[in-house]
Amino acid sequence: MSRQIRIAVLVPALGLFGFLLAWALVGLPHFGDYRGPYGYVLDRVVLPERHMTNVVTAVVFDYRGFDTMGEEFILFAAVVGVVLLLRQGGREEPDRLNDSVGSDGVRIGGTLAVGACVLVSLWLISYGFVTPGGGFQGGAALASSVLLVFLVSSHKAWSGVASDRVLDPFEGVGAGGYVVIGLGALIGGLPFLTNVLGPGSVGTLFSGGSAAFVNWSAGMEVAAANLVLFTEFIDEYVVPLAKGDAAG
């Protein structure tokens, strides 16, 4: 197919796409215009029924827990696919890369920041039913906190905390634990993912009942999955580039 023919096909298609996009944008409701009753209903029933003050997390891990399990396995499958695409050959040995941070201030301050960020991430996960947060947000923050080890130390130190040997069990337990909790309810004669421990006490770590364990499973899976992605991108792109600069 010649260039002229491709352009002749592309221009009308782009015009149609632009028209449909503009039509959709013009038809959007105004900011703050909420037309669905679902949110209003949940805002009234979550606290008396589930004893959770964070409505969003209650929906994600309790009312809509089965859908969230599917989203978790979508993330799991996506990470596996990315790893298969990126991992083309053998990995470089981390001790051959001399990329240690030379500044003592950066190393000390960064190390302290790792601990502080990890604590904040664990707080986001654990208090997900009380305040804004939860397993997905806290898991992503936890993975970013561990990434600081690479930024403020060296690739060798990063390889020690983000190796397959460390991450694979966490990812497997996070994804599988979600299903096991749901099956536990089925074994007890209840619907899948039913809160078998009851609603708990309002405003405490136990306000989620057994949904709290679902929340932690999601946090573990999200953190491990993101760290696997970070590891693959660093090993496939950053490490070869750094070695090339060192050789030059």
FISE-500079 format. One line per 3 residues: their letters; for each residue z negated, y negated, x negated of N, C-alpha, C. Coordinates in Angstrom, 1 decimal, m for minus. Example, Ala and Ser with C-alpha at 12.3 -4.5 7.8 and 13.67 -1.06 7.14 Angstrom:
REM FISE-500079
AS> m7.8:5.7:m13.2:m7.8:4.5:m12.3:m7.8:3.3:m13.2 | m7.1:2.2:m12.8:m7.1:1.1:m13.7:m7.9:0.0:m12.9;
This chain:
REM FISE-500079
MSR> 0.0:1.2:m0.8:0.0:0.0:0.0:0.0:m1.2:m0.9 | 0.9:m2.1:m0.6:1.1:m3.3:m1.5:m0.1:m4.3:m1.2 | m0.2:m5.3:m2.1:m1.2:m6.3:m1.9:m1.0:m7.2:m0.7;
QIR> 0.3:m7.5:m0.3:0.6:m8.3:0.8:0.2:m7.6:2.1 | 0.4:m6.3:2.2:0.0:m5.5:3.4:m1.5:m5.5:3.5 | m2.2:m5.3:2.4:m3.7:m5.2:2.5:m4.2:m6.6:3.0;
IAV> m3.7:m7.7:2.5:m4.1:m9.0:2.9:m3.8:m9.2:4.4 | m2.6:m8.8:4.8:m2.2:m8.9:6.2:m3.1:m8.1:7.1 | m3.7:m7.0:6.7:m4.6:m6.2:7.5:m6.0:m6.8:7.4;
LVP> m6.4:m7.4:6.3:m7.7:m7.9:6.1:m8.0:m9.2:6.8 | m7.0:m10.1:6.8:m7.3:m11.4:7.4:m7.6:m11.3:8.9 | m6.8:m10.6:9.8:m7.2:m10.5:11.2:m8.5:m9.8:11.4;
ALG> m8.8:m8.8:10.5:m10.1:m8.1:10.7:m11.2:m9.0:10.4 | m11.1:m9.9:9.3:m12.1:m10.8:9.0:m12.3:m11.9:10.1 | m11.1:m12.3:10.7:m11.2:m13.2:11.8:m11.9:m12.7:13.0;
LFG> m11.6:m11.4:13.3:m12.3:m10.8:14.5:m13.8:m10.6:14.2 | m14.1:m10.2:13.0:m15.5:m10.0:12.6:m16.3:m11.4:12.7 | m15.6:m12.4:12.2:m16.3:m13.7:12.2:m16.5:m14.2:13.6;
FLL> m15.5:m14.0:14.5:m15.7:m14.3:15.9:m16.8:m13.6:16.6 | m16.9:m12.3:16.3:m18.0:m11.5:16.9:m19.4:m11.9:16.4 | m19.4:m12.2:15.1:m20.7:m12.7:14.5:m21.1:m14.0:15.1;
AWA> m20.2:m15.0:15.2:m20.5:m16.3:15.8:m21.0:m16.1:17.2 | m20.3:m15.3:17.9:m20.6:m15.0:19.4:m22.0:m14.4:19.5 | m22.4:m13.5:18.6:m23.7:m12.9:18.6:m24.8:m13.9:18.2;
LVG> m24.5:m14.8:17.2:m25.5:m15.8:16.8:m25.7:m16.8:17.9 | m24.7:m17.2:18.6:m24.8:m18.2:19.6:m25.6:m17.7:20.8 | m25.5:m16.4:21.0:m26.2:m15.8:22.2:m27.6:m15.4:21.9;
LPH> m28.1:m15.6:20.7:m29.5:m15.2:20.3:m30.5:m16.1:21.1 | m31.6:m15.5:21.6:m32.6:m16.4:22.3:m33.2:m17.3:21.3 | m33.8:m18.4:21.8:m34.5:m19.4:21.0:m35.7:m18.8:20.3;
FGD> m36.1:m19.5:19.2:m37.2:m19.0:18.4:m38.5:m19.0:19.3 | m39.2:m17.9:19.3:m40.4:m17.8:20.1:m40.2:m17.3:21.5 | m38.9:m17.1:21.9:m38.6:m16.6:23.3:m38.7:m15.1:23.3;
YRG> m39.9:m14.6:23.8:m40.1:m13.2:23.8:m40.0:m12.7:25.3 | m39.1:m11.7:25.5:m38.7:m11.3:26.8:m39.2:m9.9:27.2 | m39.8:m9.2:26.2:m40.2:m7.8:26.5:m41.7:m7.8:26.9;
PYG> m42.1:m6.9:27.8:m43.5:m6.8:28.2:m44.3:m5.9:27.3 | m43.7:m5.2:26.4:m44.4:m4.2:25.7:m45.5:m4.8:24.8 | m45.1:m5.9:24.1:m46.1:m6.5:23.3:m47.3:m7.1:24.0;
YVL> m47.1:m7.6:25.2:m48.2:m8.2:26.0:m49.1:m7.0:26.5 | m48.5:m5.9:26.8:m49.3:m4.8:27.3:m50.2:m4.2:26.1 | m49.6:m4.1:25.0:m50.3:m3.5:23.8:m51.4:m4.5:23.4;
DRV> m51.2:m5.8:23.5:m52.2:m6.8:23.1:m53.4:m6.6:24.0 | m53.3:m6.2:25.2:m54.4:m6.0:26.1:m55.1:m4.7:26.0 | m54.4:m3.6:25.6:m54.9:m2.2:25.7:m55.3:m1.7:24.4;
VLP> m54.8:m2.2:23.2:m55.1:m1.6:21.9:m56.6:m1.6:21.6 | m57.3:m2.7:21.8:m58.7:m2.8:21.4:m59.6:m1.9:22.3 | m59.4:m1.9:23.6:m60.3:m1.0:24.4:m59.9:0.5:24.3;
ERH> m58.6:0.8:24.1:m58.2:2.2:24.0:m58.4:2.8:22.6 | m58.1:2.0:21.6:m58.0:2.5:20.2:m59.1:1.9:19.3 | m59.7:0.9:19.7:m60.8:0.2:18.9:m60.2:m0.4:17.6;
MTN> m58.9:m0.8:17.6:m58.2:m1.3:16.4:m57.9:m2.8:16.7 | m58.3:m3.7:15.7:m58.0:m5.1:15.9:m56.6:m5.5:15.4 | m55.9:m4.6:14.6:m54.6:m4.9:14.2:m53.6:m4.1:15.1;
VVT> m53.0:m4.8:16.0:m52.1:m4.2:17.0:m50.9:m3.5:16.3 | m50.4:m4.2:15.3:m49.1:m3.7:14.7:m49.4:m2.3:14.0 | m50.5:m2.2:13.3:m50.8:m0.9:12.6:m51.1:0.1:13.6;
AVV> m51.8:m0.3:14.7:m52.1:0.7:15.8:m50.8:1.3:16.4 | m49.8:0.4:16.6:m48.6:0.9:17.1:m47.9:1.8:16.1 | m47.9:1.4:14.9:m47.1:2.2:13.9:m47.7:3.6:13.6;
FDY> m49.0:3.7:13.5:m49.6:4.9:13.1:m50.4:5.7:14.3 | m50.3:5.1:15.5:m51.0:5.8:16.6:m50.0:5.9:17.8 | m49.7:4.8:18.5:m48.9:4.9:19.6:m47.5:5.4:19.3;
RGF> m47.0:5.0:18.1:m45.6:5.3:17.7:m45.6:6.1:16.4 | m46.6:6.9:16.2:m46.8:7.7:15.0:m45.7:8.6:14.7 | m45.1:9.3:15.7:m44.1:10.2:15.5:m42.8:9.6:14.9;
DTM> m42.5:8.4:15.4:m41.3:7.6:14.9:m41.6:7.2:13.5 | m42.8:6.8:13.2:m43.1:6.4:11.8:m43.0:7.6:10.8 | m43.3:8.8:11.3:m43.1:9.9:10.4:m41.6:10.1:10.1;
GEE> m40.7:9.9:11.0:m39.3:9.9:10.7:m38.9:8.9:9.7 | m39.5:7.7:9.8:m39.2:6.6:8.9:m39.7:7.0:7.5 | m40.8:7.6:7.4:m41.3:8.0:6.1:m40.4:9.0:5.4;
FIL> m39.9:10.0:6.2:m39.0:11.0:5.6:m37.6:10.4:5.3 | m37.2:9.3:6.0:m36.0:8.6:5.6:m36.2:8.0:4.3 | m37.3:7.4:4.0:m37.6:6.9:2.7:m37.6:8.0:1.6;
FAA> m38.3:9.1:2.0:m38.3:10.2:1.0:m36.9:10.7:0.7 | m36.0:10.9:1.7:m34.7:11.3:1.4:m33.9:10.3:0.7 | m34.1:9.0:1.0:m33.3:8.0:0.3:m33.7:7.9:m1.2;
VVG> m35.0:8.1:m1.5:m35.4:8.1:m2.9:m34.8:9.3:m3.6 | m34.8:10.5:m3.0:m34.2:11.6:m3.6:m32.7:11.4:m3.9 | m32.0:10.8:m2.9:m30.6:10.5:m3.2:m30.4:9.5:m4.3;
VVL> m31.2:8.5:m4.4:m31.0:7.5:m5.5:m31.3:8.2:m6.8 | m32.3:9.0:m6.9:m32.7:9.7:m8.1:m31.5:10.6:m8.6 | m30.9:11.3:m7.6:m29.8:12.2:m8.0:m28.6:11.4:m8.5;
LLR> m28.4:10.2:m7.9:m27.3:9.4:m8.4:m27.5:8.7:m9.8 | m28.8:8.3:m10.0:m29.1:7.7:m11.3:m29.3:8.6:m12.4 | m29.9:9.8:m12.2:m30.2:10.7:m13.2:m29.0:11.5:m13.7;
QGG> m28.2:10.9:m14.5:m26.9:11.5:m14.9:m27.1:12.4:m16.1 | m28.0:12.1:m16.9:m28.2:12.9:m18.1:m29.7:13.0:m18.5 | m29.9:13.5:m19.7:m31.3:13.6:m20.2:m31.9:12.2:m20.4;
REE> m33.2:12.1:m20.3:m33.9:10.9:m20.5:m34.2:10.6:m22.0 | m34.3:9.3:m22.3:m34.6:9.0:m23.7:m36.1:9.2:m23.9 | m36.5:9.6:m25.1:m37.9:9.7:m25.4:m38.5:8.4:m25.5;
PDR> m39.6:8.2:m24.8:m40.2:6.8:m24.7:m40.8:6.4:m26.0 | m41.2:7.3:m26.9:m41.8:6.8:m28.2:m40.8:6.3:m29.2 | m39.5:6.4:m28.9:m38.5:5.9:m29.7:m38.2:4.4:m29.4;
LND> m38.7:3.9:m28.4:m38.5:2.5:m28.0:m39.7:1.7:m28.3 | m39.5:0.8:m29.3:m40.6:m0.1:m29.7:m40.5:m1.4:m28.9 | m41.1:m1.4:m27.7:m41.0:m2.6:m26.9:m42.3:m3.2:m26.5;
SVG> m43.4:m2.9:m27.3:m44.7:m3.3:m27.0:m44.8:m4.8:m27.0 | m45.5:m5.3:m26.0:m45.7:m6.8:m25.9:m46.6:m7.3:m27.0 | m46.1:m8.3:m27.7:m46.8:m8.8:m28.9:m47.9:m9.7:m28.7;
SDG> m48.0:m10.3:m27.5:m49.0:m11.3:m27.2:m50.3:m10.6:m26.7 | m51.4:m10.9:m27.5:m52.7:m10.3:m27.0:m53.1:m10.9:m25.7 | m52.8:m12.2:m25.5:m53.2:m12.8:m24.2:m52.5:m12.2:m23.0;
VRI> m51.2:m11.9:m23.2:m50.4:m11.2:m22.1:m50.9:m9.8:m21.9 | m51.2:m9.1:m22.9:m51.7:m7.7:m22.7:m53.0:m7.7:m22.0 | m54.0:m8.6:m22.5:m55.3:m8.6:m21.9:m55.3:m9.1:m20.4;
GGT> m54.6:m10.2:m20.3:m54.5:m10.8:m18.9:m53.8:m9.9:m18.0 | m52.7:m9.3:m18.5:m51.9:m8.3:m17.6:m52.7:m7.1:m17.3 | m53.5:m6.6:m18.2:m54.3:m5.4:m17.9:m55.3:m5.7:m16.8;
LAV> m55.9:m6.9:m16.9:m56.9:m7.3:m15.9:m56.2:m7.4:m14.5 | m55.0:m8.0:m14.6:m54.2:m8.2:m13.4:m53.9:m6.9:m12.7 | m53.6:m5.8:m13.5:m53.3:m4.5:m13.0:m54.4:m4.0:m12.1;
GAC> m55.7:m4.1:m12.7:m56.8:m3.7:m11.9:m57.0:m4.4:m10.7 | m56.9:m5.8:m10.7:m57.1:m6.6:m9.6:m56.1:m6.3:m8.5 | m54.8:m6.2:m8.9:m53.8:m5.9:m7.9:m53.9:m4.6:m7.3;
VLV> m54.3:m3.6:m8.0:m54.6:m2.3:m7.5:m55.7:m2.3:m6.4 | m56.8:m3.0:m6.7:m57.8:m3.1:m5.8:m57.4:m3.8:m4.5 | m56.6:m4.9:m4.6:m56.1:m5.6:m3.4:m55.2:m4.6:m2.6;
SLW> m54.4:m3.9:m3.3:m53.5:m2.9:m2.6:m54.2:m1.9:m1.9 | m55.3:m1.3:m2.5:m56.1:m0.3:m1.8:m56.8:m0.9:m0.6 | m57.2:m2.2:m0.7:m57.8:m2.9:0.4:m56.8:m3.1:1.5;
LIS> m55.6:m3.4:1.2:m54.6:m3.5:2.3:m54.4:m2.2:3.0 | m54.4:m1.1:2.3:m54.2:0.2:3.0:m55.4:0.5:3.8 | m56.6:0.4:3.2:m57.8:0.9:3.9:m58.2:0.1:5.1;
YGF> m57.9:m1.2:5.0:m58.3:m2.1:6.2:m57.1:m2.4:7.1 | m56.1:m1.5:7.1:m54.9:m1.7:7.8:m55.1:m1.8:9.3 | m56.2:m1.1:9.8:m56.5:m1.2:11.3:m57.4:m2.4:11.7;
VTP> m57.9:m3.1:10.7:m58.8:m4.2:10.9:m58.1:m5.5:10.7 | m57.4:m5.7:9.6:m56.7:m6.9:9.3:m55.3:m6.6:9.0 | m54.4:m7.7:8.8:m53.0:m7.4:8.5:m52.9:m6.6:7.2;
GGG> m52.1:m5.5:7.3:m51.9:m4.6:6.2:m51.5:m3.3:6.7 | m51.8:m2.2:5.9:m51.5:m0.9:6.3:m50.8:m0.1:5.2 | m50.5:1.1:5.5:m49.9:2.0:4.5:m48.6:1.5:3.8;
FQG> m47.7:1.0:4.6:m46.4:0.6:4.1:m46.6:m0.6:3.2 | m47.3:m1.6:3.7:m47.5:m2.9:2.9:m48.3:m2.6:1.7 | m49.4:m1.9:1.9:m50.3:m1.6:0.7:m49.6:m0.7:m0.3;
GAA> m48.8:0.3:0.2:m48.1:1.2:m0.7:m47.1:0.5:m1.6 | m46.4:m0.5:m1.0:m45.4:m1.3:m1.8:m46.2:m2.1:m2.8 | m47.3:m2.7:m2.3:m48.1:m3.6:m3.3:m48.7:m2.7:m4.4;
LAS> m49.1:m1.5:m4.1:m49.7:m0.6:m5.1:m48.6:m0.3:m6.2 | m47.4:0.1:m5.7:m46.3:0.4:m6.7:m46.0:m0.8:m7.6 | m46.0:m2.0:m7.0:m45.7:m3.2:m7.8:m46.9:m3.5:m8.8;
SVL> m48.1:m3.1:m8.4:m49.3:m3.3:m9.3:m49.1:m2.4:m10.5 | m48.7:m1.2:m10.3:m48.6:m0.2:m11.4:m47.4:m0.6:m12.3 | m46.4:m1.3:m11.7:m45.3:m1.7:m12.5:m45.7:m2.8:m13.5;
LVF> m46.8:m3.5:m13.3:m47.3:m4.4:m14.3:m47.6:m3.8:m15.6 | m47.9:m2.5:m15.6:m48.2:m1.8:m16.8:m47.0:m1.8:m17.8 | m45.8:m1.7:m17.2:m44.6:m1.8:m18.0:m44.3:m3.2:m18.5;
LVS> m44.6:m4.2:m17.6:m44.3:m5.6:m18.0:m45.2:m6.1:m19.0 | m46.5:m5.7:m19.0:m47.5:m6.3:m19.9:m47.8:m5.4:m21.1 | m47.3:m4.2:m21.1:m47.7:m3.3:m22.2:m46.4:m2.7:m22.9;
SHK> m46.0:m1.5:m22.6:m44.8:m0.9:m23.2:m44.3:0.2:m22.3 | m43.1:0.6:m22.7:m42.5:1.7:m21.9:m43.2:3.0:m22.1 | m43.8:3.2:m23.3:m44.6:4.4:m23.6:m45.8:4.4:m22.7;
AWS> m46.5:3.3:m22.5:m47.7:3.3:m21.6:m47.2:3.5:m20.2 | m46.1:2.9:m19.8:m45.6:3.1:m18.4:m45.3:4.5:m18.2 | m44.7:5.2:m19.1:m44.3:6.6:m19.0:m45.5:7.5:m18.7;
GVA> m46.7:7.1:m19.2:m47.9:7.9:m19.0:m48.4:7.8:m17.6 | m48.2:6.7:m16.9:m48.8:6.5:m15.6:m47.7:6.7:m14.5 | m46.4:6.7:m14.9:m45.4:6.9:m13.9:m44.4:8.0:m14.2;
SDR> m44.9:9.1:m14.7:m44.1:10.2:m15.0:m43.9:11.1:m13.8 | m42.9:12.0:m13.8:m42.7:12.9:m12.7:m43.9:13.8:m12.5 | m44.6:14.2:m13.5:m45.8:15.0:m13.4:m46.9:14.4:m12.6;
VLD> m47.0:13.0:m12.7:m48.0:12.3:m12.0:m47.6:12.0:m10.6 | m46.3:11.5:m10.4:m45.8:11.0:m9.1:m45.5:12.1:m8.1 | m44.9:13.2:m8.6:m44.4:14.2:m7.6:m45.5:14.7:m6.7;
PFE> m46.7:15.0:m7.2:m47.7:15.5:m6.3:m48.1:14.5:m5.3 | m48.2:13.2:m5.7:m48.6:12.2:m4.7:m47.5:12.0:m3.6 | m46.2:12.0:m4.1:m45.2:11.9:m3.1:m45.1:13.0:m2.1;
GVG> m45.3:14.2:m2.6:m45.3:15.4:m1.8:m46.5:15.4:m0.8 | m47.7:15.1:m1.3:m48.9:15.1:m0.5:m48.8:14.0:0.6 | m48.2:12.8:0.2:m48.1:11.7:1.1:m47.1:12.1:2.3;
AGG> m46.0:12.7:2.0:m45.0:13.0:3.0:m45.5:14.2:3.8 | m46.0:15.3:3.1:m46.5:16.5:3.8:m47.8:16.3:4.5 | m48.6:15.4:4.0:m49.9:15.2:4.7:m49.8:14.6:6.0;
YVV> m48.8:13.8:6.2:m48.5:13.2:7.5:m48.3:14.3:8.6 | m47.4:15.2:8.2:m47.1:16.3:9.1:m48.3:17.2:9.3 | m49.1:17.5:8.3:m50.2:18.4:8.4:m51.2:17.8:9.4;
IGL> m51.4:16.5:9.3:m52.4:15.9:10.3:m51.9:16.1:11.7 | m50.6:15.9:11.9:m50.1:16.1:13.2:m50.2:17.6:13.7 | m49.9:18.5:12.8:m50.0:19.9:13.1:m51.5:20.3:13.4;
GAL> m52.4:19.6:12.8:m53.8:19.9:13.0:m54.2:19.6:14.5 | m53.6:18.6:15.0:m53.8:18.3:16.5:m53.2:19.3:17.3 | m52.0:19.8:17.0:m51.4:20.9:17.7:m52.2:22.2:17.7;
IGG> m52.7:22.5:16.6:m53.5:23.7:16.5:m54.8:23.6:17.4 | m55.3:22.4:17.6:m56.4:22.2:18.4:m56.1:22.1:19.9 | m54.8:22.3:20.2:m54.4:22.3:21.6:m54.0:20.9:22.1;
LPF> m53.8:19.9:21.2:m53.5:18.5:21.6:m52.1:18.2:21.3 | m51.6:17.1:21.8:m50.2:16.7:21.4:m50.2:16.3:19.9 | m49.0:16.4:19.4:m48.8:16.1:17.9:m49.3:14.7:17.6;
LTN> m50.0:14.6:16.5:m50.6:13.4:16.0:m51.6:12.7:16.9 | m52.2:13.5:17.8:m53.2:12.9:18.6:m54.4:12.6:17.7 | m55.1:11.5:18.0:m56.3:11.0:17.3:m57.4:11.9:17.6;
VLG> m57.7:13.0:16.8:m58.7:14.0:17.1:m60.1:13.5:16.8 | m60.2:12.5:16.0:m61.6:12.0:15.7:m62.1:10.9:16.6 | m61.3:10.5:17.6:m61.7:9.4:18.5:m61.4:8.1:17.9;
PGS> m61.6:7.0:18.7:m61.2:5.7:18.3:m62.1:5.1:17.2 | m63.3:5.5:17.0:m64.2:5.0:16.0:m64.8:3.6:16.4 | m65.4:2.9:15.4:m66.1:1.7:15.6:m65.1:0.5:15.3;
VGT> m65.2:m0.5:16.2:m64.3:m1.7:16.0:m64.7:m2.4:14.8 | m63.7:m2.9:14.0:m63.9:m3.7:12.8:m64.4:m3.0:11.6 | m64.3:m1.6:11.6:m64.8:m0.9:10.4:m63.6:0.0:9.9;
LFS> m63.9:0.6:8.8:m62.9:1.5:8.2:m62.6:2.7:9.1 | m63.6:3.0:10.0:m63.5:4.2:10.8:m62.9:3.9:12.2 | m62.4:2.7:12.4:m61.8:2.3:13.7:m60.5:3.0:14.0;
GGS> m59.9:3.6:13.0:m58.6:4.3:13.3:m58.8:5.8:13.6 | m60.0:6.3:13.4:m60.2:7.8:13.6:m59.3:8.6:12.7 | m58.6:9.6:13.2:m57.8:10.4:12.3:m56.5:9.7:12.0;
AAF> m56.1:8.6:12.7:m55.0:7.8:12.3:m55.1:7.1:11.0 | m56.4:7.0:10.5:m56.6:6.4:9.2:m56.0:7.3:8.1 | m56.1:8.6:8.3:m55.6:9.6:7.3:m54.0:9.5:7.3;
VNW> m53.5:9.3:8.5:m52.0:9.1:8.6:m51.6:7.8:7.8 | m52.4:6.8:8.0:m52.2:5.6:7.3:m52.2:5.8:5.8 | m53.2:6.5:5.3:m53.3:6.7:3.8:m52.2:7.6:3.3;
SAG> m51.7:8.6:4.1:m50.6:9.4:3.7:m49.4:8.6:3.6 | m49.1:7.7:4.5:m48.0:6.8:4.4:m48.1:5.9:3.2 | m49.3:5.4:2.9:m49.4:4.5:1.7:m49.2:5.3:0.4;
MEV> m49.6:6.5:0.4:m49.4:7.3:m0.8:m47.9:7.6:m1.0 | m47.2:7.9:0.1:m45.8:8.2:0.0:m45.0:7.0:m0.4 | m45.3:5.9:0.2:m44.6:4.6:m0.1:m44.8:4.2:m1.6;
AAA> m46.0:4.3:m2.0:m46.3:3.9:m3.4:m45.6:4.8:m4.4 | m45.7:6.1:m4.2:m45.1:7.1:m5.1:m43.6:7.0:m5.1 | m43.0:6.8:m3.9:m41.5:6.7:m3.8:m41.0:5.5:m4.5;
NLV> m41.7:4.3:m4.3:m41.2:3.1:m5.0:m41.4:3.3:m6.6 | m42.5:3.9:m7.0:m42.7:4.1:m8.4:m41.6:5.1:m9.0 | m41.2:6.1:m8.2:m40.1:6.9:m8.7:m38.8:6.1:m8.9;
LFT> m38.5:5.2:m7.9:m37.4:4.3:m8.0:m37.5:3.4:m9.3 | m38.6:2.8:m9.5:m38.8:2.0:m10.6:m38.6:2.7:m11.9 | m39.1:3.9:m12.0:m39.0:4.8:m13.2:m37.5:5.1:m13.5;
EFI> m36.8:5.4:m12.4:m35.4:5.8:m12.7:m34.6:4.6:m13.1 | m34.8:3.4:m12.5:m34.0:2.3:m12.9:m34.4:1.8:m14.3 | m35.6:1.9:m14.6:m36.1:1.5:m16.0:m35.5:2.4:m17.0;
DEY> m35.5:3.8:m16.8:m35.0:4.7:m17.7:m33.5:4.7:m17.9 | m32.8:4.4:m16.8:m31.4:4.5:m16.8:m30.7:3.1:m17.2 | m31.4:2.0:m17.0:m30.8:0.7:m17.3:m31.5:m0.1:m18.3;
VVP> m32.8:m0.2:m18.2:m33.6:m1.1:m19.0:m33.8:m0.5:m20.4 | m34.1:0.7:m20.5:m34.4:1.4:m21.8:m33.1:1.4:m22.7 | m32.0:1.8:m22.2:m30.8:1.7:m23.0:m30.4:0.3:m23.5;
LAK> m30.6:m0.6:m22.6:m30.3:m2.0:m22.9:m31.2:m2.5:m24.0 | m32.5:m2.2:m23.9:m33.5:m2.6:m24.9:m33.2:m1.9:m26.3 | m32.8:m0.7:m26.3:m32.5:0.0:m27.5:m31.2:m0.6:m28.2;
GDA> m30.3:m1.0:m27.3:m29.1:m1.6:m27.8:m29.4:m3.0:m28.5 | m30.3:m3.7:m27.9:m30.7:m5.0:m28.5:m31.4:m4.8:m29.8 | m32.3:m3.7:m29.8:m33.0:m3.5:m31.1:m32.1:m3.0:m32.2;
AG> m31.1:m2.2:m31.8:m30.1:m1.8:m32.8:m29.2:m2.9:m33.3 | m28.9:m3.9:m32.4:m28.1:m5.0:m32.8:m28.9:m6.0:m33.8;
